[in-house]
Structures are given as C-alpha cells and as structure tokens.
C-alpha cells in the first residue's frame, strides 16, 4: 500500500506539472521522462533533461543581453538545433521570436521595420546560414545577439523562468508568404500553437518514441508546427542537414511534397517512415498506394499561417476534398468563401509591438479561399484573389492548375491571368517540369491532354517554363513575381 501510494503521489505531481500553464512543455517532459532522447541532429542527441538545461542557458544569455518579457527577438536563418533552442529560450523569458528567411538585405530591412519602431531595440540573431553579417544591418538600434548553445550535459539547470503564463504570451511571429502582396507578420501564442498540434495529433498518430524530421523551414508555419507537435507529443524531433535520404535515417514522420515522396519510393531506399504529411491538395492515388505498400500512411491537409498551420486533414484516399475539420477549429462557408474560427487563430497581425486582431466581431477569420462541402469534406476551389473574368466567364486559376498537374511530366503549374484586349484577361500557365531537361511539350500535346478535362475557354493561351527565382527564397512560388514576370515578357 505504501509503494502504491508513493507512485500515485508522483503521478499526481506529474499531472499537476503537465496542467500548469506557467511551465513550458519541454520542462513538463523533463519531469515525466528526463532521460528519453528528445532532439537529434546529424551528430548530437539531447534528452529532455539536456534540452531543458540548454534552453535555460540560452535564456540566461539572452537575459544578460537585455532581452526581457515582451521583447521581440528576430531569428534570421535556416533550420538548426541552435534555432530551436533560441525559440524555446524566448518562450522561457516571455519574449516573442520573429522568424525571417534569408533574403536580400532590402527585404530583411523591410521586415525589421515591420517588427520594430524607431525607439525599439532590434534584437537580431543571425543563424547559420543567414547570408548576412552583423555589419550589414545599419539601423542605430540594432543589437546582434550571440547566445551560446551548450553541448548536452548531465546537469539539470535550476534557472527559473519569469512568473508568467507561458502559454498565453506571444511566442512566434511568422511572415505570410506574400504570394499575392506584401507579407504580413502573424503573431501566435504558445497556446494557439499547442491547440493546433493537439487537433492534428488526435488524428495522425505521433508519440514517444516516434521521430519527426524538421524537413520544412522553421520560418514557415508548416515548419514551426512540427516543433509544436514535437513538444505536445513529447516524442523526438530531428534537425536534418538537407540531404533528405540521410536525414530520414531513423525518422518515422516527415512533412514532404509529393515529388519528394515519389523520388524516395522510386529510389528503393530502406525507409523507417510510417507517416507522411503531404503538402498540396491533389495527391496521386497511385503514390499513396505505393507508399502504403511500404507501410507508410500518407496524409494531406488544408491550412494557413493565420490558423497555425493545418485546419483540415485526412488520409489520402483518392476522393475529392482535403479532410474533416480538426479539433479546436471551426469552418463555415458563406457564398463559397471559407471562414475559420477556433483556438488556433493568431493573436493578430504584428506591427512594431502592437497586434491588430484578424477576426471579425463574431470571431471569424476570412481566409480569402473559396470552397464547398462534399460528403462532409472540405473542398477548396481556390483563392478569391486568383479568380478572374475572361469573356464574361468566371475562371479559377487553381481549377486549371489541378488539371495541368495531372500531366505526366509536370511537377507544378501556376496559372496567371494576363490582360487581353478582347477577353479582358486570359490564363497563362507557368510550368515546373519533373525532368532535369527543362523543356515543355508542344502546346498541341498539352491541349490534347486537356480535352474532356477542362472547358476550352479555360485552356491557357500559352505555356512558360518556371523561372528559377520564382520562389523568392521561400517554399512557395510567388504569384506576384510570376505576374510581374509575365507582364514584363509581353
């Protein structure tokens, strides 16, 4: 009886810590499973105890450099263990971490101007590789911070984070892709990220000792969401080096695009993967079947930065739609327009320390996506911005893209409306091919493929190869860039 009572007491203690919103998630797992491996890189592993110790060391270093509660720290660079540690350390201090992708200096400075007023200290951390030197940032209030991430040790830090509700503090700022305009700085609390992770993990199994590869950039919400799923599950996170096959060694979960998965399966590599979350709304059934034969579940979803990543998700089954609404979210459709509500929505758009709410008076966010319900599943038709009128007919760019993406040698297509004197606008398709030789099929061959799949007035009037610079340093193709590019080519 005494032994049983003692175990129950420890269990109650663990439950109390896990439910305490003032305790960051990594410290909760420190209490429950301190010696379990939590974080992997190409040459190092950290237990939950070591993660907590390293994060505390970075937090103390940041504090000594002047970072305090509600301070904004900008992290410029790509995925690394140091970047993950810095993000968690900011949460310990109650600071907010703004993620900025490597980009030309003018783009970086524009984003810093969004984050900081003239009187605010610009705390900037240059992760490797950022493509910048500290001397490149010339604003008088810029302070380049250099916190040291220690190697794993057996010590457990006694550092105590500020007496604040960690989950309710602003945790992250992610800039939208800006595919059709100026990027916005979207601010989330840790609790909003946690609500997003909880909803997805209720459907897609990920738990200790599963390992999820941080395969997407942490400066995009789809990458940062992986970090929060890891924290919620208390499982393992692996930070790769960019060699996908090598990075996947020992990994059970990954977020990939269909082309990556196809190449992996075709390579006949021995994979430990059990679950893949795929980007894109059209996943070939044959690809899902090929993955299933190797014991891999393939999932797809619909989401956005403002909703902390995934809003709907489902196993790929060849049927139309991008899944059911996940827990902690709600969706309504009015006049084909998709509105989102729930616990995952951002605190607001951040500008120089102030958050402007993104929801209306009833708590709904206008996604600017068009959609409908089909057998209980959300079907996304396209963006409001990507609808145009041609000869009096409404045309959705994404509808044409979905058909073109089925062409055997097309990896991706983006359709842009180009001005036309007779029809107002006509569609032009920009194509990324699967083959290494960058040549397009003849227009006649493509149009033969379109017969019976797309009304003729929706056929593109011409086809162009995707320019190398179309992603503008990100993971999404910039429609605005392509629009400007095509108009220059006219």
C-alpha positions in Angstrom: 0.0 0.0 0.0 2.8 2.4 0.8 4.5 1.8 -2.5 1.3 2.3 -4.4 0.6 5.5 -2.5 4.1 6.8 -3.4 3.6 6.0 -7.1 0.2 7.7 -7.1 1.8 10.7 -5.5 4.4 11.0 -8.2 1.7 10.6 -10.9 -0.3 13.4 -9.3 2.8 15.5 -9.2 3.4 14.9 -12.9 -0.2 15.7 -13.8 0.0 18.9 -11.9 3.1 20.0 -13.8 1.6 19.0 -17.2 -1.5 21.1 -16.5 0.4 24.1 -15.3 0.3 26.8 -18.0 3.3 28.6 -16.4 5.6 25.6 -17.2 6.9 25.3 -20.7 6.2 21.9 -22.4 9.8 20.9 -22.5 10.1 21.3 -18.7 7.0 19.1 -18.3 8.6 16.3 -20.3 11.8 16.9 -18.2 9.7 15.8 -15.2 8.0 12.9 -16.8 10.8 11.3 -19.0 14.1 13.2 -18.3 16.4 10.6 -19.8 14.5 10.0 -23.0 16.1 11.2 -26.3 14.1 14.3 -27.4 16.2 16.1 -30.0 18.5 14.8 -32.7 20.9 16.5 -35.1 23.4 14.9 -37.5 26.0 14.3 -34.8 24.3 15.1 -31.4 21.4 13.9 -29.4 19.7 15.6 -26.4 17.5 14.1 -23.8 14.6 16.1 -22.4 16.8 16.9 -19.4 19.5 18.2 -21.7 17.1 20.2 -23.8 15.8 22.0 -20.7 19.4 22.6 -19.5 20.5 24.1 -22.8 17.4 26.2 -23.2 17.9 27.6 -19.8 21.5 28.5 -20.7 20.4 30.3 -23.8 17.6 32.1 -21.8 20.2 33.3 -19.3 22.4 34.5 -22.1 19.6 36.4 -23.7 18.6 38.0 -20.4 22.2 39.2 -19.9 22.0 40.9 -23.4 18.8 42.8 -22.4 16.1 40.5 -23.7 13.1 40.6 -21.3 9.4 39.7 -21.3 7.5 41.0 -24.4 10.8 41.8 -26.2 10.9 40.8 -29.9 13.9 38.8 -31.0 14.4 38.3 -34.7 15.9 35.0 -35.9 17.3 35.2 -39.4 18.4 31.9 -40.9 17.6 28.3 -41.6 16.8 25.2 -39.5 19.3 24.3 -36.8 19.4 23.0 -33.3 20.5 26.5 -32.2 17.4 28.0 -33.8 15.1 25.6 -32.0 16.9 26.3 -28.7 16.7 30.0 -29.2 12.9 29.8 -29.9 12.3 27.8 -26.7 14.5 30.2 -24.7 12.5 33.2 -25.9 9.4 31.4 -24.5 11.1 30.9 -21.1 11.7 34.6 -20.9 8.2 35.6 -22.2 9.8 37.1 -25.3 8.5 36.7 -28.8 10.6 35.1 -31.6 10.2 36.5 -35.1 11.4 34.2 -37.9 12.8 35.7 -41.1 14.1 33.7 -44.0 17.4 34.6 -45.6 16.7 37.2 -48.3 18.2 40.3 -49.9 19.1 43.0 -47.4 16.3 45.3 -48.5 13.7 42.6 -47.8 15.2 41.9 -44.4 15.2 45.6 -43.5 11.5 45.9 -44.6 10.6 43.1 -42.2 12.6 44.6 -39.4 10.8 47.9 -39.9 7.5 46.0 -39.6 8.7 44.4 -36.3 10.3 47.4 -34.6 9.6 51.1 -34.2 12.4 53.6 -34.2 12.7 53.6 -30.5 12.8 49.8 -30.0 16.0 47.8 -29.8 16.2 45.4 -32.7 17.5 42.2 -31.2 18.7 40.1 -34.1 20.2 36.6 -34.1 22.0 35.5 -37.3 21.6 31.8 -37.5 23.8 29.8 -39.9 23.4 30.3 -42.8 21.7 33.7 -42.8 23.7 35.2 -45.6 24.3 38.3 -43.6 27.0 39.9 -41.4 26.1 42.0 -38.4 27.6 45.0 -40.0 25.0 44.7 -42.9 22.3 45.9 -40.5 23.0 49.6 -40.0 20.0 50.8 -38.0 21.3 52.5 -34.9 19.1 50.5 -32.6 20.2 47.1 -34.0 21.8 44.7 -31.4 23.3 41.5 -32.8 22.8 38.8 -30.1 25.1 35.8 -29.8 23.7 33.4 -27.2 25.8 30.2 -26.8 24.0 26.9 -27.2 25.9 24.5 -25.0 26.6 20.8 -25.8 24.5 18.3 -24.0 25.5 17.6 -20.4 24.1 15.6 -17.5 23.3 18.8 -15.5 19.8 20.0 -14.8 19.5 23.8 -14.8 18.0 25.5 -11.8 17.2 28.6 -13.8 13.6 29.8 -13.1 11.7 31.4 -15.9 9.6 34.5 -15.1 6.4 34.1 -13.2 4.1 34.4 -16.2 1.7 32.2 -18.1 4.0 30.9 -20.8 1.1 29.6 -23.0 -0.6 33.0 -23.1 2.5 35.0 -24.0 3.2 35.8 -27.7 5.6 33.1 -28.8 6.1 33.5 -32.5 5.9 35.8 -35.4 5.8 34.2 -38.9 5.6 36.3 -42.1 3.0 35.2 -44.6 4.3 34.0 -48.0 3.2 37.2 -49.6 2.4 35.3 -52.8 -0.1 38.0 -53.9 1.0 41.0 -52.0 3.0 42.4 -49.0 3.9 39.8 -46.4 2.1 40.2 -43.0 3.7 39.4 -39.6 1.4 36.9 -38.0 1.7 36.5 -34.2 0.7 33.4 -32.2 0.8 32.4 -28.6 2.2 29.1 -27.5 -1.3 28.0 -26.5 -2.6 28.7 -30.0 0.3 26.5 -31.5 -0.5 23.9 -28.9 -4.2 23.8 -29.9 -3.1 23.3 -33.5 -0.8 20.4 -32.6 -3.5 18.8 -30.4 -6.1 18.7 -33.1 -3.8 17.1 -35.7 -2.3 14.6 -33.3 -5.8 13.4 -32.4 -6.0 12.1 -36.0 -2.4 11.4 -37.0 -0.5 9.2 -34.6 2.8 10.6 -33.3 4.0 9.8 -29.8 7.1 8.7 -27.9 9.5 7.3 -29.3 8.4 8.4 -32.8 10.7 10.9 -34.6 9.5 13.7 -36.8 12.0 15.3 -39.2 12.1 19.1 -39.3 12.0 18.9 -43.1 10.3 22.3 -43.7 11.8 25.7 -42.9 11.1 26.9 -39.3 10.4 30.4 -40.7 7.2 29.0 -42.3 4.3 28.0 -40.2 4.3 24.4 -41.6 7.9 24.0 -40.2 7.2 25.7 -36.9 4.1 23.5 -36.5 6.4 20.4 -36.5 8.2 21.9 -33.5 5.0 22.3 -31.6 3.8 18.8 -32.4 7.0 17.5 -31.0 6.5 19.5 -27.8 2.9 18.4 -27.5 3.7 14.7 -28.1 6.9 14.5 -26.0 8.4 12.5 -28.8 11.6 13.1 -30.9 12.5 15.9 -33.3 15.3 15.6 -35.8 17.0 18.5 -37.4 18.5 17.5 -40.7 21.3 18.9 -42.8 19.4 19.0 -46.2 20.3 15.6 -47.5 16.8 14.0 -47.4 17.7 10.4 -47.7 20.4 10.7 -45.0 18.2 12.9 -42.8 15.4 10.3 -42.9 17.5 7.7 -41.2 15.6 6.6 -38.1 12.7 9.0 -38.8 9.1 7.8 -38.6 7.3 11.1 -39.6 8.0 13.7 -42.2 6.3 16.6 -43.9 7.1 16.4 -47.7 5.8 17.4 -51.1 4.6 14.6 -53.4 7.6 14.9 -55.7 10.0 14.2 -52.7 8.0 11.2 -51.6 7.9 9.8 -55.1 11.6 10.1 -55.5 12.2 8.4 -52.2 9.9 5.5 -53.0 11.4 5.1 -56.5 14.9 5.2 -55.1 14.3 1.8 -53.3 15.9 3.3 -50.2 15.2 1.5 -46.9 12.9 3.8 -45.0 11.8 3.8 -41.4 8.9 6.2 -42.3 5.4 5.3 -41.1 3.6 8.6 -41.6 4.0 11.4 -44.2 2.0 14.7 -44.2 2.0 15.9 -47.8 1.6 19.5 -49.0 -0.8 20.2 -51.8 -4.5 19.3 -52.3 -4.0 16.9 -55.2 -2.1 13.8 -54.2 -2.0 10.9 -56.8 -3.8 7.8 -55.5 -1.1 5.7 -57.1 1.6 7.5 -55.0 -0.5 6.8 -51.8 -0.8 3.2 -52.7 2.9 2.8 -53.4 3.6 4.3 -50.0 1.1 2.1 -48.3 2.8 -1.0 -49.8 5.9 0.2 -47.9 4.0 0.7 -44.6 3.6 4.4 -44.9 0.4 6.3 -44.2 0.0 9.4 -46.4 -2.0 12.4 -45.2 -3.0 15.7 -46.7 -4.4 18.8 -45.3 -5.5 22.4 -45.7 -4.2 25.2 -43.6 -2.6 28.7 -43.5 -0.3 30.8 -41.4 -3.1 32.6 -39.6 -4.5 29.3 -38.3 -1.2 28.0 -37.0 -0.9 25.5 -40.0 -3.3 22.6 -40.6 -7.1 23.2 -40.3 -8.4 20.1 -42.0 -6.7 16.7 -42.7 -7.3 13.2 -43.9 -5.7 10.0 -45.1 -5.1 10.2 -48.9 -7.9 8.0 -50.3 -8.3 9.3 -53.9 -11.6 11.1 -53.1 -12.1 14.8 -53.6 -11.5 17.0 -50.6 -8.9 17.9 -48.1 -10.4 16.3 -45.0 -12.5 16.9 -41.9 -12.2 19.9 -39.7 -9.7 19.1 -36.9 -10.4 19.6 -33.2 -10.0 23.2 -31.8 -11.1 24.7 -35.2 -14.4 25.6 -36.9 -15.2 26.3 -40.5 -18.2 28.0 -42.1 -18.8 28.7 -45.8 -20.7 31.7 -46.9 -21.1 32.5 -50.6 -18.4 29.9 -51.3 -16.0 31.9 -49.0 -14.2 29.9 -46.3 -14.2 31.4 -42.8 -12.2 29.9 -39.9 -12.7 30.2 -36.2 -11.3 28.4 -33.1 -8.4 28.2 -30.7 -5.6 28.1 -33.3 -6.2 31.5 -34.8 -3.4 34.0 -34.5 -3.5 36.8 -31.8 -3.2 39.3 -34.7 -1.0 40.9 -37.3 2.0 42.4 -35.5 3.4 45.8 -36.3 6.0 47.5 -34.1 4.8 45.8 -30.9 1.1 46.1 -31.5 -1.2 43.3 -32.6 -4.2 44.0 -34.8 -6.9 41.3 -34.5 -7.5 39.2 -37.6 -11.1 38.1 -36.7 -14.4 39.9 -37.1 -16.7 40.8 -34.2 -18.0 37.2 -34.1 -14.6 35.6 -34.1 -14.4 34.5 -37.7 -11.3 34.9 -40.0 -11.9 35.4 -43.7 -9.4 33.0 -45.3 -10.0 34.6 -48.8 -10.2 31.0 -50.0 -13.3 29.7 -51.9 -14.7 26.2 -51.1 -17.6 23.9 -50.6 -18.6 20.8 -48.7 -18.6 17.4 -50.4 -19.7 14.4 -48.3 -18.6 16.2 -45.1 -15.2 17.0 -46.5 -13.9 20.5 -47.3 -13.2 21.1 -51.0 -11.0 24.1 -51.7 -11.9 25.7 -55.0 -9.2 28.4 -55.0 -8.2 31.9 -53.8 -10.6 34.8 -54.2 -7.5 36.7 -55.5 -7.0 34.0 -58.1 -10.4 34.2 -59.7 -10.7 36.4 -62.8 -13.3 37.1 -65.6 -12.5 36.2 -69.2 -15.0 36.9 -71.8 -17.7 37.2 -69.2 -16.9 33.8 -67.6 -15.6 33.3 -64.1 -12.3 31.3 -64.1 -10.4 29.9 -61.1 -6.7 29.6 -61.6 -6.5 26.6 -59.3 -9.1 24.7 -61.3 -6.8 24.9 -64.3 -3.8 24.0 -62.2 -5.4 20.9 -60.8 -5.9 19.5 -64.3 -2.4 20.6 -65.6 -0.8 19.0 -62.5 -2.0 15.6 -63.7 0.1 15.9 -66.9 2.8 13.2 -66.5 5.9 15.4 -66.7 4.5 18.4 -64.8 5.7 18.8 -61.2 3.8 22.0 -60.6 1.8 24.6 -62.6 0.8 28.1 -61.7 -1.8 29.9 -63.8 -1.7 33.7 -64.0 -4.4 35.9 -65.5 -2.8 38.2 -68.2 -4.6 41.2 -69.6 -6.2 40.7 -73.0 -7.9 43.4 -75.2 -10.6 41.1 -76.5 -11.5 39.0 -73.4 -10.3 41.2 -70.5 -8.0 38.5 -69.2 -6.7 35.1 -70.4 -4.9 32.4 -68.5 -1.2 31.7 -69.0 0.4 28.6 -67.4 3.9 28.6 -65.9 5.2 25.1 -65.6 7.8 23.3 -63.4 8.8 20.1 -65.1 9.8 16.8 -63.4 12.6 16.0 -65.8 16.0 17.5 -65.4 15.9 18.7 -69.0 13.8 21.8 -68.8 11.7 21.7 -72.0 8.0 21.9 -72.4 5.8 19.6 -74.5 4.2 21.3 -77.5 1.1 23.3 -77.0 -0.8 20.8 -79.2 0.3 17.9 -76.9 -0.8 19.7 -73.8 -4.2 20.7 -75.3 -4.8 17.1 -76.5 -4.4 16.1 -72.8 -6.9 18.8 -71.7 -9.7 17.6 -74.0 -12.5 16.3 -71.9 -10.9 17.5 -68.6 -11.4 21.3 -68.9 -13.7 23.5 -70.9 -11.9 25.0 -73.8 -12.4 28.7 -72.7 -10.2 27.8 -69.6 -7.3 26.5 -71.7 -4.2 28.6 -71.2 -3.3 30.7 -74.2 0.4 29.9 -73.7 2.9 28.0 -71.6 6.1 29.2 -70.0 8.8 27.4 -68.0 9.0 28.2 -64.3 11.9 30.7 -63.7 14.4 29.7 -61.1 13.8 32.8 -59.0 10.0 32.3 -58.7 10.1 31.1 -55.1 11.9 34.3 -54.0 13.8 32.3 -51.3 10.7 30.5 -49.9 9.0 27.2 -50.4 6.0 28.6 -52.2 6.0 30.1 -55.7 5.3 33.8 -55.6 2.3 34.5 -57.8 3.1 38.2 -57.6 6.5 37.6 -59.0 5.1 35.5 -61.9 2.5 38.1 -62.7 5.2 40.8 -62.9 7.4 38.4 -64.9 4.8 37.6 -67.4 3.8 41.2 -67.9 7.4 42.1 -68.5 7.6 39.4 -71.1 4.5 40.6 -73.0 
